[in-house]
Amino acid sequence: MAKYSQSKIHKNQTRFSLKKIITNPKLFFLVTLLILIAILIPTAKNYIQRKSIEQEIESMKQEIEEFDKSNRELADMMAYLSSNEALEDKARTSFGLKKEGESVLVIKEETKEINNNITASSSLDEKKPSRLNQWYNYFFE
């Protein structure tokens, strides 16, 4: 019987400590707070990890879209370069060739360097042309 009474006392003590936690508001609040913290910390870590993974997925999707756009542009360029049109354009621009019945007009660009001419022609001994003469030379010569 001694064993029975000791185990019964032990059970009463554990019930008493649980009863003590429940009945004491400060202790109950502390235990509840610890349990909530123990639950919330892993939950918060998972949430943060999930958000960072979602952001990474979004950036990867944008990168994939950019690569797809680049691939489409390159495929279009390859299709153009492998066509007869690209060959004809290259022959016209590089070699000056033309199709039958086609006439070619070549425009040569002439640059007038008025400022260089004016500074080169002006010296202390020479008389500087008037503004009216400069404008006339600029437009008509």
C-alpha positions in Angstrom: 0.0 0.0 0.0 2.9 2.3 0.5 3.5 2.3 -3.3 -0.1 3.1 -4.0 -0.2 6.1 -1.7 3.1 7.5 -3.1 1.8 7.3 -6.7 -1.4 8.9 -5.6 0.4 11.7 -4.0 2.6 12.2 -7.1 -0.6 12.4 -9.3 -2.1 14.9 -6.9 1.0 17.0 -7.1 1.0 17.1 -11.0 -2.7 17.9 -10.9 -2.0 20.6 -8.4 0.8 22.2 -10.6 -1.5 22.1 -13.7 -4.3 23.5 -11.6 -1.9 26.1 -10.2 -0.9 27.2 -13.7 -4.6 27.5 -14.9 -5.8 29.3 -11.8 -2.8 31.8 -11.6 -3.5 34.4 -14.4 0.1 35.6 -14.6 1.5 32.1 -14.9 -1.3 31.1 -17.4 -0.5 34.2 -19.5 3.2 33.5 -19.5 2.8 29.8 -20.5 0.3 30.8 -23.2 2.6 33.4 -24.5 5.5 31.0 -24.7 3.4 28.5 -26.6 2.3 31.2 -29.0 5.9 32.3 -29.6 6.9 28.7 -30.1 4.2 28.4 -32.8 4.6 31.8 -34.4 8.4 31.8 -34.9 8.5 28.8 -37.4 5.3 30.2 -39.0 7.0 33.6 -39.6 10.1 32.0 -40.9 8.1 29.9 -43.4 6.1 33.0 -44.5 9.3 35.0 -45.0 10.9 32.1 -46.9 7.8 31.7 -49.1 7.7 35.4 -49.9 11.4 35.4 -51.0 10.8 32.4 -53.1 7.8 34.0 -54.8 9.8 37.1 -55.5 12.6 35.0 -57.0 10.1 33.1 -59.2 8.7 36.5 -60.4 12.2 37.7 -61.3 12.9 34.4 -63.1 9.6 34.8 -65.1 10.6 38.3 -66.2 14.0 37.1 -67.2 12.4 34.2 -69.2 10.1 36.7 -71.0 13.2 38.9 -71.8 15.0 35.9 -73.2 12.0 34.8 -75.2 11.7 38.3 -76.7 15.4 38.2 -77.6 15.1 34.8 -79.1 12.1 35.9 -81.2 14.1 38.9 -82.5 17.1 36.7 -83.3 14.9 34.2 -85.1 13.4 37.0 -87.1 16.8 38.3 -88.0 18.0 34.9 -89.0 14.9 34.4 -91.2 15.6 37.8 -92.8 19.3 37.1 -93.4 18.6 33.7 -94.9 16.1 35.2 -97.4 16.7 36.5 -100.9 15.7 40.0 -99.9 18.7 40.3 -97.5 21.0 39.0 -100.3 19.6 41.6 -102.7 19.9 44.4 -100.2 23.6 43.5 -99.5 24.3 43.3 -103.3 22.7 46.7 -103.8 24.5 48.5 -100.9 27.9 46.8 -101.1 28.4 46.2 -104.8 26.1 48.8 -106.4 24.1 46.2 -108.3 20.6 46.7 -109.5 17.7 44.7 -110.9 16.6 44.9 -114.6 14.5 47.9 -115.3 15.6 49.6 -112.1 17.4 52.9 -112.1 19.9 53.9 -109.5 20.3 57.4 -108.1 23.5 58.2 -106.2 23.5 61.3 -104.1 26.9 62.6 -103.0 27.1 64.7 -99.9 29.2 67.8 -100.1 30.1 69.5 -97.0 30.9 73.2 -96.9 33.1 74.2 -94.1 32.3 77.9 -94.0 33.7 78.5 -90.6 37.1 76.9 -91.6 37.1 78.9 -94.8 36.4 82.2 -93.0 39.0 81.7 -90.3 41.6 80.5 -92.9 40.9 83.4 -95.3 40.8 86.1 -92.6 44.0 87.5 -91.5 45.3 90.9 -90.4 46.2 91.9 -93.9 43.0 90.8 -95.6 39.7 92.6 -95.4 36.9 90.5 -93.7 33.8 90.0 -96.0 30.6 91.6 -94.7 27.8 89.5 -93.2 25.7 89.9 -96.3 28.5 88.5 -98.4 29.0 85.7 -96.0 25.3 84.7 -96.1 25.3 85.0 -99.9 28.4 82.7 -100.1 26.8 80.3 -97.7 23.6 79.8 -99.6 24.7 80.3 -103.3 28.2 79.1 -103.6 
